[in-house]
Amino acid sequence: MPDVRVRISHTADLDAATLKAARALLYDVFDDMTSEDWEHALGGLHALVHEDGELIGHASVVQRRLLHGGRVLRCGYVEGVGVRADRRGRGHGAALMDALERVVRGGYDLGALGASDAAADFYAARGWQLWRGPSWALTPAGIRRTADEDGYIYVLPAAVPLDLDADLTGDWRDGDIW
């Protein structure tokens, strides 16, 4: 039986070799990974799955601000969830999400993430809910519609009630807003 462990660490506590391994892993997992996508995964808490000392899974949660129902909400935004292809189907993704969902529920008003079609069922089975309302971004030029992201945003209710059919506006960042 392999030695499998999950650890949680802040970006500031990860050494250069671990960050390099996490970035390489995500570039292997996602064909369309960009430098902005990697930057989005930094600055928060990382869940790391190691098997026999080797990094095989990564996910992170970073703080963002979302506007909903006339309120600014503190959001634990999940980024960079990936497990090495030859280690999938063994519960590693669930272990990563267990760790991050605990952080979201204990420290944020809600969790959110942008899900691929392939991952949507995984998140839904864990209690993440599809945002049905229109999505927006608070850009340097003002609030702009992000209709292309509708149908891909999932939320994990935590400390505040949510109207899943209402508007949801995300704070600005380079690359993909959601």
C-alpha positions, -999 to 999 in steps of 0.1 A, spaced: 0 0 0 15 34 -10 22 61 15 -4 87 6 -7 120 25 -24 154 21 -9 185 35 -21 221 36 4 249 33 3 286 25 21 297 -7 46 315 15 55 283 33 62 262 1 97 259 -11 107 266 -47 109 229 -56 74 222 -44 60 252 -63 78 241 -94 64 206 -90 29 219 -85 31 241 -116 45 213 -137 18 190 -125 -10 215 -134 6 221 -169 5 183 -174 -31 180 -162 -45 209 -182 -38 214 -219 -48 251 -218 -31 261 -186 -16 296 -187 8 316 -166 -23 337 -154 -40 304 -143 -10 295 -123 -8 330 -107 -45 326 -97 -36 295 -77 -10 314 -56 -14 335 -24 -36 312 -5 -37 277 9 -25 247 -11 -37 212 -6 -10 188 -18 -13 151 -22 20 131 -21 23 95 -28 56 79 -17 71 114 -15 61 124 -50 35 152 -57 6 137 -75 -22 162 -67 -27 199 -61 -56 223 -53 -56 257 -38 -81 282 -22 -75 319 -25 -95 348 -12 -116 368 -36 -143 394 -33 -177 387 -49 -207 410 -51 -241 394 -46 -274 407 -34 -260 441 -26 -232 427 -4 -195 422 -8 -188 386 1 -155 370 12 -150 341 -11 -127 311 -9 -121 306 -46 -108 272 -56 -81 270 -82 -57 245 -98 -74 213 -89 -55 185 -106 -44 149 -101 -17 132 -122 -34 111 -149 -21 78 -137 -33 84 -101 -69 94 -109 -99 74 -96 -82 66 -62 -98 94 -41 -70 119 -43 -93 146 -58 -118 140 -31 -91 143 -4 -79 176 -19 -114 189 -19 -122 177 16 -93 198 29 -102 229 9 -140 227 17 -131 226 54 -112 259 49 -141 274 29 -168 265 54 -147 277 83 -133 309 69 -154 323 41 -189 335 33 -190 311 3 -168 290 -19 -167 293 -57 -149 278 -87 -150 276 -124 -156 240 -134 -148 223 -167 -175 201 -183 -155 170 -172 -154 181 -136 -189 194 -131 -204 161 -119 -176 157 -94 -182 191 -78 -220 187 -79 -218 153 -61 -198 171 -34 -226 197 -28 -213 225 -50 -242 242 -67 -243 256 -103 -247 293 -104 -278 298 -126 -278 336 -127 -258 359 -149 -221 365 -141 -203 397 -142 -168 411 -136 -158 443 -118 -132 455 -144 -110 486 -145 -136 499 -170 -166 492 -148 -189 462 -144 -189 440 -175 -210 409 -184 -191 376 -185 -218 356 -203 -193 330 -216 -187 319 -180 -224 313 -173 -230 276 -167 -195 269 -154 -195 287 -121 -202 266 -90 -206 278 -54 -204 261 -20 -227 280 3 -211 286 37 -220 315 59 -246 335 39 -277 327 20 -274 328 -18 -299 333 -46 -284 311 -73 -306 329 -100 -294 364 -92 -263 383 -104 -228 374 -93 -199 398 -99 -163 388 -94 -134 410 -87 -109 418 -115 -78 397 -122 -57 391 -153 -65 362 -175 -98 343 -169 -120 362 -145 -138 330 -134 
